[in-house]
């Protein structure tokens, strides 16, 4: 899915961006994500209410409710798409913030030249593929090197595998195959260190 570049990235290459500008964009996107999430939650509640209204209703009422539910469903899907786009933009901005934080060190190791020599669109693609937030310089540098060397398909396959695992975990929880204690072990940082 092609995401629109945040406006400040379109007009301002990374070497001319200020940390303040990046943080302001991050706050704007975080607020947008929160508003969109609230809208999605509201629509889900509304949809559930309409579904329950149809229980025991006559055929004509059910037809009317089905149309209303379809409309809510379409609106919800549009909101979800907006949420996913804003989420990717937020990831991009958080990554730019980390890059600006380590700008001097990146210049010293030659990575800055690589970052500033590519187009904003290509930089966007690469920075959406990695999460640099909260990482130390060495880790961040490894991730940047990896993302500039890896094929996009490899990264997407890794992300798709993670999503698949999460969906399976949720399905097991919902069906009762897995209990909450098992999930706590699964997400525990200590348990993952042992492996």
N, C-alpha and C positions, 0 to 999 in steps of 0.2 A: 504494500500500500504506500503510495507516494504521499508524503506529508508536506504541507506547506512550510517553508522556512519561517521561523519567527522574523518579524520585520526588521529587528535590529541586526540580524545576521545578513539579511539581503543587502543592506546599505553599508555595512561596516565589516571589513575583513577582521579576522581574529586578532591580528597584531594591533589593530586600532581600537578594539573594544576595551571598555573600562570594566573593572570588577563591579562597580556600582551599577552599570547598565545591565550586566549579566544578572546580578542579584535581583534587580527590579523586574526583569523579565521572568525570572524564576518565581518570584512572588505572584506576579500576574497569572502565570500558568497554574500555580498551585491553587489560587483562588478559583480559577476557571474549572479546575478538576473537582474541587469541592462542590461548586454550584451544579455542575453536570451530574455528579454522583447523587446529590439531593434530588435532582429532577428524575433520575433513573429510579431511585427508591420510591418517589411519589407515584411514578407511572406503574411500577410493579404492584404497589398497594391498590391503585385504582383498577388495574387489570384483574387482580385477585378478587376485589369487591364485585366487579361486573360478572366474573365467572360464577361467584357464589349467588348472585342475584338470579342467574339463570336456572338454578336448581329448583325444580318444581314449577317453573313458569310455563305459560302456554307457548305454543309454537311461534306465534307472531312476536311475542316479547323476546323469545330466544333469538329469532332472526335479527331483531333490532340490537340486542346485546352483542350478537356475533359481529355485527358491523362496527359497533363501538369498540369492541375488543380488538378488532383488526386495526382500527385507527390508532388506538393506544399502542398496540404492538409496533406499528410502523414508526410512530413517534419515538418509542423506546429504542428501536434499532438505530434511528438517526442520532439520538442522544449518545448511545453506546459508541457509535462511530466517532462522534465528536470527542468523546472521552478518550478513546484509544489514540486519536491524533494528538490531543493535548498531552497525553501521557508520554508519547514519543518525543514531543517537543520539549517537555519538561526534562526527560532523560538527556536530551541533547544539551540543554542549557546547564544542567548540573555537571555534565562532562566538560563543557566549556569553562565553567567556574573552576573545576579542578585543574584544567590546563593553564588557565590564567594564574592560578595560585602557584604553580610550579614553572611559570614561564621562564625564569632565569635559568633554572636547572635544565629545562628542556633545550634551551639555547646552547648550554654548555655541552650537551651530549649529541647535538645535531638533529634532534627530533623536531625542533621548532621550525627549521627550514622545510622539513617535509610537510608539516602541518600548514604552513603559510603558502606553500607553492601549489596547493591543489585548490580547485574551485570550491566556493561555499556549498554547492550542491553535493559534490563528492565528499567534502568534509562532513556534511550532515549525514550522509549514508554511513560513513565509517563510524562516526561518533554515536549513532543510534544502536550500533551493534555491540557496544561495550558499556559496562557500568563502572565508571571511575570513582564515583562518589564514596568518600570515606577511605580511600586507599592511600597507602604510603607511596612515596615517589617511585620506588623500585617496582612495586606491584603495578602502578599506573603505567610506567614505562613498558613493562612486559605486555600489558594488555594493549597498549597502543601499537607496539610492534606487531603483536599477534593480529590485531584487527586490520592493520595495513598489509599484512602478508597473506592472511587467510582468504579463501574464497567465500563469497557471500553465502553460497549454498551450505557450506560447512557450518557457518554460524547459525543460519536459520534452522538447520537440522538439529543442532544442539538445543536451540530455543524450543523447537517443536517437541522434542523429546521431553524436556522439562514440563511443558504444558500438558503433554499426554500423561506424564506421571502424576501431576497434580489432579487432573480430571479423574484418573483412576482412584486416587486416594479419596477424593470427595465422594465418588460413587460408592466406594467400600464403606465409608463412614455413614452415608445415607442409607445404605442397605443393611447396616449392622454387622457387616463382615469385619469391620475394624472398630476398635473402641478409642476413646479419647486418649487413654494412656499410651497406646501405640503411636498415635500421631505426635504426642509430646516427645516421645523418643525419636521419632522420625525427624522432627524439626529442631531437636536439641543440638546446640553447637558442640557440646561436650561429646555427644554420641558420634557426630560426624568426624570429630577429631580422632576418635578411637579407630575408625575405619580407615 
